Amino acid sequence: MNLEERFAYGSFRAGQREFAERIYEACASNSILLAEAMSGFGKTAAALTGALAAGEEKGFRIVYACRTKRQIQRVVEEISRLQAKHQFKAAALFSKYDYCLLRRGKSIPQESFGWYCSFNVSNNLCTYFMNVPLVGEEFSRMVERTVNSTPGHLDLMRESESVHVCPYEVARLALVQAQVAVVPYHYVFDKRAAPVLFGSDSPDLSKAILVVDEAHNLRDFFRGANSAALSTGELDAAIEEARAMLMDDAAASLVAFQSSLKAVRDMSSGWLLDKNSVIQAIREAHGVPWLQNLAFELSSCSGAAWGSIAYERRLPAKILRVSDFIIKLLTSNRGVLVKLQGGFGIVDPDPVGDFDGYLKGLAAAVLMSATISPSEVFIRSLGLKPSNVASYETSVAPRVQVRTVVDTGVSTRFKLRTPEMLTKISERIVSVTHATDSGVGVFAPSYALLDELRRTASRHLGGRPLVSESSKLSSQEASDIFDEFSSRPNSVLFAVQGGRFSEGEDFKESSMGTVIVVGLSLPPPSPVLYTEYSSMRRIGERESYLMLSLLPAARKAFQAAGRHIRRPGKKGLVVLLDSRFDQASVKQLMPSWLGEDLVSGDFGPDGLGTLTREFWSDHR
Ligand code: SF4
């Protein structure tokens, strides 16, 4: 084992070599390892080193799974740096939407994109796809270059455009040849994506090492992937869309589907509906294959397709959403049908399913995060057997100088969410921001609160450049916001906890010095939570509140709080605006760097301003 040769930098930082060694040992000995190190430690470079050393020694392939596109880009940066020192094949793959050259200049909604691409490809309307076999050698050379010196996303787009081929096809073929494949979670955990990732729909997983970055998100990811929701408004919009696209038969079938759902809803007083009876009732009313046929008709939209694409008319969007819902209704074995506020949901009571069995089928697995503790709760939350999983937390934390201030005079607790409370929170944000000339990150618990706080606070932040996250940003828009924030000193970023700016972002040393975390984002009571709680009760799990509600909310807050820490020695001020951060149950979950120098009290705007000025005058 030669770790130095597979490390992209001249020397390891404190703790990184040991971290890489532990990952090497786990990967070489067919183990499952839970590895924890704080933000700014340099986990990615060390994990690549350890996994690559074991992978090359044993002939295993490494699949590196990330939650967000920006996290993938960071891994790609580490890989291309390492490839300059140690040759190996690697590739990254985003979703097709991110690569499509054909959609440029057109407004194609993301939800319509899969349909848009497959229609264009199957009807020979996409020259970027058709050109792939026609420029054979040039295309092969491009794939070879891509896998030997992994380019960034924009470089790959530029090169593909110059050859006039689909960049997704280049990346897809590079991925199959890669020793290290970097992909979003869904390529790993959606069985239908296996041919893309492994080049086969029944791959030999016993030769694959899986590294999962930011693994604390896994349960949330499985919940989202295994559930579906359909609001009555969306169903109305789908009927309208079908009529507008002259799909009269589909519109009539959608009206019939809507009445069936309404009848079920009106008949049941509780939130849990009997899924099988609903399907049976629909089959009795319309015939056995009716629902399947409807899902197929909606997903293909064949009647309207030529008009939509060739004449650039309206593309189906809501229709496709209803079709996805019906497919989940018919195919989800564990899923239960529930009433949601203003609609319906298919919810999986045990979203992690047989994750334990999946991991055991691999050569090895490494689950990494900065916020896993308490690790035994995390292990159980993923349905893993603690005896099968080794845990490793690096003993070397980068020395950081973080002062944490908890203001107990405010809270985003649902019952206390009044206009007066929002004003109090805004005044505190304004006061802290005015008291520092460092960049400030404000992390709200939801998009709704983010919008309100930005609106109220921004009126009093005159002169400070403001940038803000929103719920439907494309990766390019997110990247522009990130660059704008990083390039203008004193900027203020408004973002959400658990969003794309609060995890895995690499804010430069000087760009963010102060972080304000507003509220603890505990999930509101919902049928989704009830079903998971009752499933946990059935297996005798006693810490379901900690597992499903408190810990995920605390992790989101702590991840956001650590955004400004990118290297050892970093100084920073963290302001936690919610009295619940002062509770013992939350404090005991805090990572040591956050709880080491902590003051709490009802400081009010003036007190927070004074604390902020004092901190920055002491740490200049
Ligand atoms: S094949 Fe590529 S370029 Fe063509 S529509 Fe699909 S993603 Fe876009």
Boltz pocket constraint, residues with backbone or C-beta under 6 A from the ligand:
constraints:
  - pocket:
      binder: B
      contacts: [[A, 96], [A, 97], [A, 99], [A, 100], [A, 101], [A, 102], [A, 103], [A, 116], [A, 117], [A, 118], [A, 120], [A, 121], [A, 126], [A, 128], [A, 129], [A, 166], [A, 167], [A, 168], [A, 169]]
      max_distance: 6.0
